[in-house]
Amino acid sequence: MLILATTEREYPWGTLRSTHASKVKVILEEKELAYRVERLHPGDLWKKPAELLAKHPLGKVPYLQLADGACIFDSTVINEYLEDRYPHNALKPNRDWELAQMRMQETFADEAFLVGDLPKIWMPYWVKPESRDEALMEAGRAGLRARGLPYLESMIAGREYLCEDFSLADAPYMAVAMVLEVDGMVLAEFPACAAYFERLRARPSYRAISPKTSLEDSTGRG
C-alpha cells in the first residue's frame, strides 16, 4: 500500500492540512488508489530528525512511500509518478502543447499560491487566534488579489477546469480552495475563481482534504 506522509491537525475552526500534501492526496483519491496517511508532528518539519531526512532530504512533506519502501518527494514529482504508474482515470492531456500548458498552470499555482502568498494566510491558522499575525494574513490576501487571482481569473473564465477536463493542473487549486474555505476570503472581484473553487469543492476527492472532514475520516483508502 502507498503511504502519504503529511501534517494534519484538528482545530475548532476546522481540520488543517499541508497544502502540498493535500495536492497529492486529491490525486490519490481521483485515481482511487489504496493508500494510508502517515501524519508527522508539525514540529518535526522544524527539527528535521534523521528518520525524516532519510525519507525526504529536505525534511519536508509530502513524501510518498511505495510498497517496497522507496520514497518519492515533491508534490509535482509524486503526482506525475502516480499519473505515469497508474494511467487509469487519466489526469493529463496527450498532446504536447496541452501538456506544456498543464505544467505551466501547475507551476504558476505552486509558485504564486502554495509557496507564494497562501502561507501568509494559512500558517497563522495553526496557532491560537490571539497569537495570529493579522497584518501578515492581510498581506497574503492582498498578494493573492494583486497577482494569483487575476491571472487565475483570466485562465479559468469560460472554462470548467484549466485544461478542459480535471487534470494535474487543478490539483494545487484544490488546496487553495481548502485554505480559502477556512479563511472565508471574499472573492467578489473574481467571480470565475469563486465558481471554480466551488466546483473543486464539489468533487468527491475534496472530502479527503476538506476542513469539515475529521482526521478519523481522512486516513486514506482501503
Buried (B, 14 or more C-beta within 10 A) or exposed (E): EBBBBBBBBEBEEBBBBBBBBBBBBBBBBBBEBEBEBBBBEBEBBEEBEEEBEEBBEEBBBBBBBEEEEEBBBBBBEBBBBBBEEBEEEEBBBEEEEBBEBBBEBBEBBBEBBBEBBBBBBBBBBEEEEEEBEEEEBEBBBEBBBEBBBBBBBEBBEEEEBBBEEBBBBBBBBBBBBBBBBBBEBEBEEBEBBBBBBEBBBEBEBBBBBBBEBEEEEBBBBE
